[in-house]
Amino acid sequence: MQNPAHYQSLEFARVEKLFADFAKGRNRSLRVLDFGCGRGKYLRCFTSLGCEVTAVDANPAYVAEAKKNGFSALSSDEFLGCDPSAFDVVFLSHVIEHLAPEILFQLIPRLCGKLSIDGRLVIVTPTPGERFYHDFSHVRPYLPQSIRHAFGQVGAPIYYGENNLIELIDVYFFKDPWRTRLWRSFYLDTGITGQSTRVINAAFEQVWRISGGRIGAVASWLGVYRLRAREKPDSSVANGVSG
Protein backbone atom coordinates (compact mmCIF):
# COMPACT_ATOMS: atom_id res chain seq x y z
CA MET A 1 0.00 0.00 0.00
CA GLN A 2 1.31 3.45 -0.90
CA ASN A 3 2.19 5.77 1.98
CA PRO A 4 -0.27 8.64 2.57
CA ALA A 5 0.65 11.85 0.76
CA HIS A 6 1.49 13.95 3.81
CA TYR A 7 4.25 16.36 4.71
CA GLN A 8 5.10 14.46 7.90
CA SER A 9 6.44 11.57 5.82
CA LEU A 10 8.99 14.05 4.42
CA GLU A 11 9.81 15.22 7.95
CA PHE A 12 10.43 11.65 9.08
CA ALA A 13 12.81 10.93 6.20
CA ARG A 14 14.77 14.13 6.87
CA VAL A 15 14.98 13.49 10.63
CA GLU A 16 16.19 9.93 10.03
CA LYS A 17 18.95 11.18 7.71
CA LEU A 18 19.97 14.00 10.05
CA PHE A 19 20.29 11.73 13.06
CA ALA A 20 22.18 9.12 11.04
CA ASP A 21 24.65 11.90 10.15
CA PHE A 22 24.81 13.08 13.78
CA ALA A 23 25.58 9.53 14.95
CA LYS A 24 28.19 8.81 12.28
CA GLY A 25 31.85 8.50 13.31
CA ARG A 26 31.27 8.68 17.08
CA ASN A 27 33.06 6.48 19.58
CA ARG A 28 29.90 6.28 21.74
CA SER A 29 26.13 6.35 21.29
CA LEU A 30 24.46 9.65 20.41
CA ARG A 31 22.53 10.81 23.49
CA VAL A 32 19.11 12.04 22.37
CA LEU A 33 16.32 13.71 24.32
CA ASP A 34 12.95 13.40 22.58
CA PHE A 35 11.03 16.08 24.48
CA GLY A 36 7.31 15.81 23.77
CA CYS A 37 7.68 12.28 22.38
CA GLY A 38 3.93 11.71 22.05
CA ARG A 39 3.11 8.16 20.93
CA GLY A 40 6.82 7.52 20.30
CA LYS A 41 6.87 8.04 16.54
CA TYR A 42 10.63 8.67 16.49
CA LEU A 43 11.81 6.55 19.42
CA ARG A 44 12.29 3.36 17.40
CA CYS A 45 13.91 5.33 14.59
CA PHE A 46 16.52 6.77 16.96
CA THR A 47 17.27 3.46 18.68
CA SER A 48 17.61 1.73 15.28
CA LEU A 49 20.39 4.24 14.55
CA GLY A 50 22.16 3.23 17.76
CA CYS A 51 21.16 6.31 19.75
CA GLU A 52 20.70 6.36 23.51
CA VAL A 53 17.22 7.89 23.83
CA THR A 54 15.35 9.50 26.72
CA ALA A 55 11.63 10.05 26.09
CA VAL A 56 9.78 12.87 27.85
CA ASP A 57 6.13 13.90 27.63
CA ALA A 58 3.52 15.80 29.67
CA ASN A 59 0.93 13.07 29.02
CA PRO A 60 1.26 10.23 31.60
CA ALA A 61 -0.31 7.74 29.17
CA TYR A 62 2.41 8.45 26.59
CA VAL A 63 5.13 8.08 29.24
CA ALA A 64 3.64 4.74 30.35
CA GLU A 65 3.42 3.56 26.74
CA ALA A 66 7.08 4.46 26.10
CA LYS A 67 8.14 2.57 29.24
CA LYS A 68 6.03 -0.42 28.22
CA ASN A 69 7.87 -0.45 24.89
CA GLY A 70 11.23 -0.54 26.67
CA PHE A 71 12.28 3.11 26.48
CA SER A 72 13.65 5.30 29.25
CA ALA A 73 10.79 7.74 29.83
CA LEU A 74 9.83 10.53 32.25
CA SER A 75 7.08 13.09 32.61
CA SER A 76 8.14 16.61 31.64
CA ASP A 77 7.86 17.79 35.26
CA GLU A 78 10.03 14.90 36.48
CA PHE A 79 12.61 15.53 33.79
CA LEU A 80 12.87 19.31 34.18
CA GLY A 81 13.20 18.88 37.94
CA CYS A 82 16.30 16.67 37.52
CA ASP A 83 19.89 17.84 37.50
CA PRO A 84 21.16 18.97 34.07
CA SER A 85 22.13 16.16 31.71
CA ALA A 86 24.55 16.31 28.80
CA PHE A 87 22.56 15.39 25.70
CA ASP A 88 24.05 15.54 22.21
CA VAL A 89 20.67 16.38 20.66
CA VAL A 90 17.45 17.79 22.10
CA PHE A 91 14.58 17.02 19.72
CA LEU A 92 11.26 18.90 19.69
CA SER A 93 8.85 17.59 17.05
CA HIS A 94 5.46 19.30 16.82
CA VAL A 95 5.71 20.62 20.37
CA ILE A 96 6.30 24.37 20.34
CA GLU A 97 3.11 25.22 18.40
CA HIS A 98 1.16 23.96 21.43
CA LEU A 99 2.88 26.44 23.77
CA ALA A 100 2.20 30.09 24.49
CA PRO A 101 5.25 32.38 24.05
CA GLU A 102 5.69 32.90 27.81
CA ILE A 103 6.05 29.12 28.28
CA LEU A 104 8.36 28.73 25.30
CA PHE A 105 10.61 31.56 26.57
CA GLN A 106 11.21 29.48 29.69
CA LEU A 107 11.39 26.04 28.12
CA ILE A 108 14.01 26.58 25.39
CA PRO A 109 16.73 27.91 27.76
CA ARG A 110 16.06 25.05 30.18
CA LEU A 111 16.41 22.45 27.45
CA CYS A 112 19.55 24.14 26.12
CA GLY A 113 20.91 23.85 29.64
CA LYS A 114 20.75 20.08 29.21
CA LEU A 115 22.80 20.11 25.98
CA SER A 116 26.49 19.35 25.73
CA ILE A 117 28.56 22.37 24.62
CA ASP A 118 28.68 21.13 21.02
CA GLY A 119 25.13 19.72 21.11
CA ARG A 120 22.25 20.45 18.75
CA LEU A 121 18.67 21.58 19.28
CA VAL A 122 16.33 20.30 16.54
CA ILE A 123 12.88 21.88 16.18
CA VAL A 124 10.12 20.63 13.87
CA THR A 125 6.90 22.65 13.74
CA PRO A 126 4.07 23.60 11.34
CA THR A 127 4.01 26.84 9.39
CA PRO A 128 1.09 29.28 9.66
CA GLY A 129 -1.68 28.90 7.15
CA GLU A 130 -5.00 27.29 6.40
CA ARG A 131 -3.91 23.89 7.77
CA PHE A 132 -2.45 25.16 11.04
CA TYR A 133 -5.69 25.81 12.92
CA HIS A 134 -7.34 22.52 11.97
CA ASP A 135 -5.78 21.28 15.23
CA PHE A 136 -7.62 22.91 18.15
CA SER A 137 -4.62 22.36 20.46
CA HIS A 138 -2.38 24.65 18.36
CA VAL A 139 -1.74 27.90 20.24
CA ARG A 140 0.25 29.85 17.66
CA PRO A 141 2.73 29.21 14.85
CA TYR A 142 6.46 29.93 15.14
CA LEU A 143 8.84 30.50 12.22
CA PRO A 144 12.67 30.55 12.10
CA GLN A 145 12.52 34.32 12.39
CA SER A 146 10.37 33.99 15.55
CA ILE A 147 12.98 31.77 17.19
CA ARG A 148 15.75 34.12 16.06
CA HIS A 149 14.04 37.15 17.59
CA ALA A 150 13.42 35.31 20.86
CA PHE A 151 16.71 33.48 21.36
CA GLY A 152 19.30 34.35 18.76
CA GLN A 153 19.33 37.97 17.67
CA VAL A 154 22.33 39.90 18.95
CA GLY A 155 22.07 43.55 19.94
CA ALA A 156 18.36 43.88 19.15
CA PRO A 157 16.64 46.86 20.82
CA ILE A 158 13.64 44.63 21.67
CA TYR A 159 13.76 40.91 22.30
CA TYR A 160 11.63 38.50 24.27
CA GLY A 161 13.54 35.41 25.33
CA GLU A 162 17.15 34.68 26.29
CA ASN A 163 19.04 36.73 23.70
CA ASN A 164 22.18 35.28 22.07
CA LEU A 165 21.37 31.73 23.21
CA ILE A 166 21.23 29.72 19.94
CA GLU A 167 21.89 30.16 16.24
CA LEU A 168 20.35 28.44 13.25
CA ILE A 169 22.83 26.32 11.28
CA ASP A 170 20.45 24.38 9.00
CA VAL A 171 16.81 24.61 7.95
CA TYR A 172 14.37 22.61 5.80
CA PHE A 173 10.80 23.30 4.67
CA PHE A 174 8.27 20.56 3.95
CA LYS A 175 5.25 20.66 1.63
CA ASP A 176 1.86 19.01 1.62
CA PRO A 177 -0.04 18.32 -1.62
CA TRP A 178 -2.33 21.16 -2.60
CA ARG A 179 -5.94 20.37 -1.67
CA THR A 180 -9.19 22.17 -2.39
CA ARG A 181 -10.21 22.56 1.26
CA LEU A 182 -11.85 25.93 0.61
CA TRP A 183 -14.16 24.52 -2.05
CA ARG A 184 -17.75 23.58 -1.18
CA SER A 185 -17.40 20.38 -3.21
CA PHE A 186 -14.48 19.22 -1.01
CA TYR A 187 -16.98 18.70 1.84
CA LEU A 188 -20.25 18.00 -0.02
CA ASP A 189 -18.83 15.21 -2.13
CA THR A 190 -21.78 14.57 -4.44
CA GLY A 191 -22.49 14.57 -8.15
CA ILE A 192 -20.23 15.68 -10.95
CA THR A 193 -18.67 18.55 -8.99
CA GLY A 194 -17.71 16.17 -6.19
CA GLN A 195 -16.17 13.71 -8.64
CA SER A 196 -14.29 16.52 -10.38
CA THR A 197 -12.93 17.74 -7.04
CA ARG A 198 -11.68 14.24 -6.19
CA VAL A 199 -9.92 14.04 -9.54
CA ILE A 200 -8.28 17.45 -9.02
CA ASN A 201 -7.04 16.52 -5.54
CA ALA A 202 -5.76 13.16 -6.81
CA ALA A 203 -3.83 15.06 -9.50
CA PHE A 204 -2.35 17.42 -6.90
CA GLU A 205 -1.27 14.39 -4.86
CA GLN A 206 0.34 12.78 -7.89
CA VAL A 207 2.26 15.98 -8.70
CA TRP A 208 3.49 16.03 -5.09
CA ARG A 209 4.64 12.41 -5.32
CA ILE A 210 6.36 12.77 -8.71
CA SER A 211 8.19 15.89 -7.52
CA GLY A 212 9.36 14.16 -4.34
CA GLY A 213 7.36 16.59 -2.21
CA ARG A 214 8.88 19.66 -3.87
CA ILE A 215 5.61 20.91 -5.36
CA GLY A 216 2.76 21.75 -3.00
CA ALA A 217 1.91 24.04 -0.09
CA VAL A 218 4.56 24.65 2.60
CA ALA A 219 3.28 22.99 5.78
CA SER A 220 6.19 22.75 8.24
CA TRP A 221 9.86 23.47 8.84
CA LEU A 222 12.81 21.89 10.64
CA GLY A 223 15.60 23.95 12.18
CA VAL A 224 18.94 22.75 13.53
CA TYR A 225 20.45 25.03 16.19
CA ARG A 226 23.68 25.16 18.13
CA LEU A 227 24.48 27.02 21.33
CA ARG A 228 25.98 30.45 20.78
CA ALA A 229 27.57 30.75 24.21
CA ARG A 230 30.82 28.98 25.08
CA GLU A 231 29.26 27.89 28.37
CA LYS A 232 25.95 26.15 28.84
CA PRO A 233 23.06 28.42 29.82
CA ASP A 234 21.80 28.28 33.38
CA SER A 235 19.13 25.56 33.58
CA SER A 236 17.50 27.38 36.50
CA VAL A 237 16.34 30.22 34.24
CA ALA A 238 12.73 29.23 34.83
CA ASN A 239 10.62 27.01 37.05
CA GLY A 240 7.45 25.03 36.62
CA VAL A 241 7.62 24.48 32.87
CA SER A 242 5.91 21.42 31.40
CA GLY A 243 5.99 20.26 27.79
Secondary structure, DSSP 8 states (H G I E B T S, - for coil): ------HHHHHHHHHHHHHHHHHTT-SS--EEEEET-TTTTTHHHHHHTT-EEEEEES-HHHHHHHHHTT-EEEEHHHHHTS----EEEEEEES-GGGS-HHHHHHHHHHHHTTEEEEEEEEEEEE-SSTTGGGSTT------HHHHIIIII-SS-SS--S-TTSEEEEEEEEEEE----TTSHHHHS--HHHHHHHHHHHHHHHHHHHHTTT-SSEEEEEEEEEEE-SSS---TTS-SS---
